[in-house]
Amino acid sequence: MSARKSRHQLMQALVRGSTIYLGDPDVAHVDTELGELGRCLRLQPPKRQRLLQVMHASRALDTLLSSILKSHGVQPAHGIGKMLHQLKGLPPAAQGYLDHKTSTAFVSAIAHKRNRYAHRANAFPTSNQEVDRLVAEIHACMAMIL
């Protein structure tokens, strides 16, 4: 099994094993997006494959962040970066809490890179390693907030 396939399956297991998975039907959509992340590994051309990996992984994180904020009675802001900053306002012992340093690091590593591809015409990740780093950051973020 490839490392990429293993990662998306591990991310699915992380989501399925979380307490929020049972409490919010939208989290099932996170699992679906992560499944799509695995299904697009063989698409051609490679630039399309890499862009879809970025989009599916980031959509999964976007929905997960929104669900966590809603579970704490917080209206989610629009955008991954803003929601990551909202997690700083949760009580430190709460599921999903991130400190300032971690939140800022994830905004830089995830939101800014994702926005480059989502909002610019003809912008594609240039290598599988670039996509792997972004998906690894999304995985790390999910692990910390779940």
N, C-alpha and C positions, 0 to 999 in steps of 0.2 A: 504494500500500500504506500502511495506517495505521501511525502510530508504535507503537501497541500491538502490532500484528501483527509489525512489524519487530523489536521488542524481544524477543518470545518466540522468534522464529526465530534471533536473534542469540544468545540464551541457549542454545538447542539446539545451535547450531554450536560454542559455547564448550565445552559438555559433550562433544559428539561428538569434538572435536579434542583433548581432554585425554588424558594417558597413563593416567589411572585408568579411562577409559571402556572400554578393552580389558581391563583387569585385574580388573574387578569386575562381575559380571552385574547387581547391584542398581542400578548406575548407568544401565542401560538403562531402569529404572523412572523415573529422574529425567527422561530424555528424554520418556517417556510423559506424565508430569505436566506438563511444559512444553508438550507438544502440547495437553493439555486446557486449559491456560491460554489458548491461542489459540482453541480451539473454543468457549469460553464467552463470547466477546466480544459475541455477539448475543442472549444470553438475556434473557428478560423475567421478572419486573420487574427494573429496574436494581439494586435492593438485593441481589437474589439473584445477579445477574451479578457485582457487586463483591465479595460475600462469597466466591463460588467462585474468583474470581481470587486473592484473598488465600490461600485454602486450598490451591489447586494450586501456587502459587508457593512457599509456605512448606513444603509437603510435599516438593517437589523439593529445596529447600535442606536440609531435615531429613535426607533420605536421602543427599544428597551429603556432608554433614558426617559422618554415620555411616560412610560408605564410606571417607572420607579418614582418619578416626581408626583404623578397623580396619586400613587399609593400613600404619599405623605401629605396629600391635600394641597399640593403646589401646582398652580397652572403652568404647564410647560411653556417655555419661550419657544420662538421659532428658530430652529437651527441647532446643530450639534454643539457648536462652541458656546452658545448662550446657555444651553441646558447643562453642559459640563460645569459652567460657572455657577448655575443654580444649585448644584449638588453641594457646593461649599456652605450653603445656608442651612443645610440639614443638621440635626443634632449629630455630634461626632460618633455616637454609638449606633446611629440609624443605618439601615441598609441603604447603600448608595452614596453615603457621605464620602467626599473627597476633600483633602486639605487644599489650600491655595496652590502650593507648589505642584502637586500632582495634577490638579485640574488644569493649570496653565500649561503644563507639559503635554497633556493629552490634547488640548486645544491646538497647540503647535504641531504635534505629531499626527493628529487625525483630521481635525476640522479644516485647518488651512490647506492641507494637501488634498483632501476630498473636494474642497471648494474650487481648487485650481482646475480639476477635471470636470466638475459638474457645471461650471459657469463660464467656461471658455470654449469657443468653437475650435475644433481640431486639436484639442489638448488630450493627450493620451499618456499613460505611464510608459516610460521608455524601456522598462525591463521587468522581468518576472521578479527580480530581487526587490525592486521598488514596491511592487504590489505586495510581496511577501512581508516586507517591513511594515507596511500600512496595516495589513490584516493582522500581523502579530501585535501591533499597538492596540487595535480594536479588541483583540482577544484579551490582552492584558487589562484593558479598561473594563471589559465585561467581568473578568475574574475579580477585579477589585470592587465593583459595585454590586455584585451578586453575593 
